[in-house]
């Protein structure tokens, strides 16, 4: 590990309690959410998630990082097994 990388990692741990790689990924997530929010606000991107018909089984697909407009519904076959939740 180079001196600069070591110092950056030490700084990130001192400021946030996280390694530099974790802080980098957190900043990427924040940037993706801010860009997503702006695109929806400016009506460049329209939310893709629409409610399906009542009683239909559907799964939510995450199309890419960003906000809720990056979700889409995918109809499920009758015999499908589904994991509930999102992390």
PyMOL commands that set and color helices and strands:
alter all, ss='L'
color gray80, all
select helices_A, chain A and resi 3-16+20-41+68-70
alter helices_A, ss='H'
color red, helices_A
select strands_A, chain A and resi 58-62+71-75
alter strands_A, ss='S'
color yellow, strands_A
deselect
rebuild
show_as cartoon
